[in-house]
Amino acid sequence: MITTDNNRYLCFSVANEEFGIPLLNVKEVIGYPEITPVPQTPSHFLGIMNLRGNVISVLDMRLKIGQKATKSDETTVMILDLGGFNLGVVVDCVNSVIAIQQEHLSPRPVIESSKNTEYITNVYRRDDRLILFIDIAKALSVDDYSAIKKQVKVAA
């Protein structure tokens, strides 16, 4: 099997669940930084951070998906490139980078829910556990995009 960046995923944990995102979307992974809150934004937006002179909005993925946010030594921020902007995403810990094997990949499950679950793109079977592959940009709502724009304007 030929391994390319197109079939490599960064796996991370939120609460007791494991997720994966395409490695090509990840610019870097950093420790928990100092974050400046921005008023009147959704609770899962923690604020903005300064990363080598660049102001980046920070979203807590744990709060976004309805989990409790607890800080530990393994709490990490993934800096993601989502097309037109960078976003810091707080997760409980980063686990590994995997090269996927197509035979272990399943389509996203059909989920009857009033909540947005379209951000789940596939399910990957790895050993005895399942990893949900997600598209962070699809997890963001219109209000989230508005908050990101507001935070960037505050920082400018």
Legacy VTK file of the C-alpha trace (Angstrom):
# vtk DataFile Version 3.0
C-alpha trace
ASCII
DATASET POLYDATA
POINTS 156 float
0.000 0.000 0.000
1.264 3.451 -0.900
0.875 5.983 1.913
0.106 9.541 0.941
-0.980 12.519 3.001
-4.434 12.092 1.444
-5.056 8.885 3.373
-3.439 9.902 6.660
-5.556 11.077 9.578
-4.733 12.684 12.908
-6.655 10.872 15.639
-7.666 12.655 18.830
-9.928 12.133 21.829
-12.845 14.181 23.086
-14.382 12.785 26.271
-14.243 9.020 25.706
-14.702 9.175 21.953
-12.009 9.016 19.280
-12.146 11.179 16.180
-9.970 11.638 13.116
-9.389 14.527 10.735
-7.409 14.604 7.493
-3.762 15.294 8.268
-3.679 17.779 5.393
-5.988 20.080 7.429
-3.607 20.145 10.413
-1.004 22.911 10.448
0.356 22.061 13.890
-0.478 20.787 17.361
0.400 22.930 20.378
-0.026 22.912 24.137
-2.861 24.864 25.720
-2.083 28.562 25.095
-3.164 31.788 26.759
-6.576 32.630 25.320
-8.236 36.050 25.320
-12.034 35.777 25.655
-14.264 37.659 23.216
-17.649 38.768 24.602
-20.969 37.746 23.066
-19.772 34.643 21.259
-21.084 31.069 21.642
-19.875 29.289 24.783
-17.789 26.790 22.784
-15.715 29.677 21.375
-13.077 30.268 24.000
-11.703 33.410 22.355
-8.584 34.277 20.390
-4.919 33.423 20.703
-1.705 34.859 19.334
0.365 32.316 17.436
3.615 33.883 16.256
1.886 37.146 15.375
-1.239 35.560 13.870
-4.552 35.928 15.680
-6.476 32.656 15.656
-9.982 31.907 16.946
-10.146 29.009 19.401
-13.086 26.603 19.606
-13.470 23.954 22.317
-14.541 20.815 20.453
-15.635 19.228 23.722
-18.215 21.964 24.355
-19.221 22.037 20.676
-20.341 18.409 20.784
-21.968 18.716 24.208
-19.257 17.244 26.426
-17.731 18.597 29.614
-14.469 20.517 29.184
-11.817 19.476 31.671
-8.229 20.632 31.412
-5.380 18.155 31.891
-1.706 17.891 30.980
-2.785 16.279 27.690
-5.270 19.020 26.677
-4.112 20.154 23.266
-4.937 22.703 20.588
-4.866 21.617 16.965
-4.279 24.501 14.553
-6.332 23.682 11.472
-6.343 25.160 7.986
-10.000 25.237 6.956
-9.663 26.852 3.593
-10.097 30.571 4.077
-9.016 30.697 7.719
-7.127 28.994 10.527
-8.914 27.715 13.619
-7.589 26.442 16.934
-9.549 23.427 18.186
-9.188 22.278 21.798
-9.320 18.511 22.360
-8.566 16.247 25.314
-5.515 14.705 23.650
-3.970 13.840 20.310
-3.462 10.082 19.982
-1.770 9.207 16.710
-1.477 9.604 12.972
-2.846 6.675 11.020
-2.694 5.666 7.376
-6.147 4.368 6.564
-6.875 1.115 4.850
-9.968 1.347 2.653
-11.306 -2.045 3.752
-11.683 -0.698 7.329
-13.586 2.409 6.240
-17.397 2.556 6.388
-19.778 5.296 5.283
-21.174 7.587 7.915
-24.105 6.114 9.796
-27.609 7.400 9.264
-28.386 9.301 12.440
-31.870 10.577 13.218
-31.183 13.665 15.277
-32.270 17.245 15.626
-28.601 18.158 15.967
-26.162 18.571 13.075
-24.342 15.275 12.528
-23.405 15.939 8.897
-19.848 16.636 10.070
-19.304 12.880 10.515
-17.893 11.726 7.180
-16.932 8.076 7.798
-16.365 5.471 10.473
-13.007 3.716 10.654
-12.570 0.334 12.324
-9.231 0.062 14.078
-8.596 -3.021 16.175
-11.550 -3.271 18.572
-12.636 0.374 18.410
-14.357 2.791 16.048
-12.974 6.177 15.047
-15.350 8.825 13.724
-13.795 10.755 10.847
-15.102 14.301 10.871
-15.049 17.478 8.822
-14.604 20.317 11.335
-15.781 22.938 8.813
-19.122 21.095 8.498
-19.449 21.027 12.303
-19.469 24.827 12.366
-22.848 26.555 12.223
-23.698 29.914 10.691
-23.408 31.396 14.215
-19.945 29.831 14.533
-18.752 31.418 11.293
-20.204 34.733 12.451
-18.327 34.421 15.761
-15.072 33.680 13.930
-15.503 36.788 11.788
-16.347 38.844 14.896
-13.255 37.580 16.706
-11.000 38.380 13.768
-12.431 41.945 13.628
-11.865 42.392 17.386
-8.245 41.352 16.944
-7.612 43.639 13.958
LINES 1 157
156 0 1 2 3 4 5 6 7 8 9 10 11 12 13 14 15 16 17 18 19 20 21 22 23 24 25 26 27 28 29 30 31 32 33 34 35 36 37 38 39 40 41 42 43 44 45 46 47 48 49 50 51 52 53 54 55 56 57 58 59 60 61 62 63 64 65 66 67 68 69 70 71 72 73 74 75 76 77 78 79 80 81 82 83 84 85 86 87 88 89 90 91 92 93 94 95 96 97 98 99 100 101 102 103 104 105 106 107 108 109 110 111 112 113 114 115 116 117 118 119 120 121 122 123 124 125 126 127 128 129 130 131 132 133 134 135 136 137 138 139 140 141 142 143 144 145 146 147 148 149 150 151 152 153 154 155
